[in-house]
């Protein structure tokens, strides 16, 4: 359904998108994951021909994608990171306006607008104006404007940005339902929890390039770390730390401020074995915490640098 090869987009001397390739099949959910400034937004815009590319080929529905591909664009929905609503129009009027860019029949449009207002859970606010809504409701209206015309392909750019946990969960549930209903979805986010919740095939990006791609499970298996263990431990000697490093399932150890952090390989009873080891050496312990690696850990291992939020390109 979507095929792009060796896309390059430059801003001056900066490659915002650097030889990026992607293929998305019908009904698939695909995520672009990486820190702000990694080129995710620019990639989404180039794929839709909202901005021009410098090099590369893009096809959607088997046809070359250009700024003049109006028939193709009618089948696409786009929800940008920015809240793109008219302040002097009500919720209903905003959705109706954006839907009218695709649907000219007024009766049909009325049905679609009413349906999406109910579907997005904003029926009680259809007469409200943007300034009367909180961030969570604004995000829902923003999404409603992008999907009211029932697109076959939906592009989402940081769809949960700035919302609370409850609103984020509601938006994630709706995106998953759109996907289950057969919609092809390409989303971009810097948030590891969001991409793990939405899942699908993931393209991990940095500096405009795709570092790796695969499912969440495949990406995590790449770094060979299956468990992170944090233990509040007191007065561990260098000798004990050295013995810990020699354990066959331990990949990495960090000990600072009475906090012992270990990364271990996939093996049964990692936590139990480490606790037994520390007890043998009579190490005093407090709280213990174990977790599976996140996509942030994958990013850190692959890039070898801190995952930091940077201003987007």
Phi, psi and omega in degrees: 000318176233130179220124178227137182230127173051049180286132175233130174227120182249145167239098186068237179267359183267128173272098179291325173231125191236096178053052182268133177232145181204148173225126182237124180272162180301132178078008183269152173252123183229137180243143169255117186237132178171170181292162175301137183093002182276355176101010184296310182298315180298321178299313179301318182289323178293318180300327180270001183061031173283331171230154184281152175260160175271321179211164176111170181235137178230130174233136173229131187057032177078007181238147177302137181263119178227176178295344181259010181278066187295320181296321178293318183294335177292341181263006184245142172242144181226125176244103183284167178294321179288146174283108185256074180236151177274123185295334183264009176245146177287173177304311180300314183294324177297311181296318179298320180297310182293326177294327181293342177291341181244325185244115182272331181292117186296319181294316179297318181296321179300319179295317181293318181295315179297322180294315183288329177296318177290317184296325181273000177071033182239021183300323182290352186240016188293339178267353183286161175254156185309321183293346180268358186252148174279176186297322180297316179291323177299320178296321179294319179292319178302318179290320179301322179296330183272345185240358185301327183277007177058065180290156175278330178237134180236124175257127182237127180246109181047057187295341181252014185299127173080009182255161180283173185299317182295315179294322179298316180297320179296319179292319178299316179300320180290321178297317178299320180293320176302317180295317179297332178279001174106002181284138174276127188231131172238118182239156177234135179203152173261356187266115183297322181295323179293314183292328176288329178287319181281325175060220187080188176282139188238133172253114180272122189242150171202133180052041175081357182252153170273115180285310178207164175216156180157184175284168178305315180297316181296319181294318181291328179290338182297328187265355174071010179252124183249348182203138173248128183239128178241128183228130172281107187228142188247135171057054175275128181282163177297328179296316179294318178300319180295320177295322177299317181298333182278350178299135189297334183262359181268126181266322186205147180225139173224130181229117182206131176059043181065016178246116180259123180239128181234146172244130186234159178278174181288107181201145181291146172062032179303309183297314181299318181296321181290318178296319178297320179298313181294325178293323178300326180267011176055043177277128178286133184232152174243239183290150180229136181220134179232138179210156175281155180294150177256175176293335173300318179296321177299314180300315180298316181294321183285318184269337180069029180216168180289142176279108183237149177277122180241161177295132182290154177271000000 
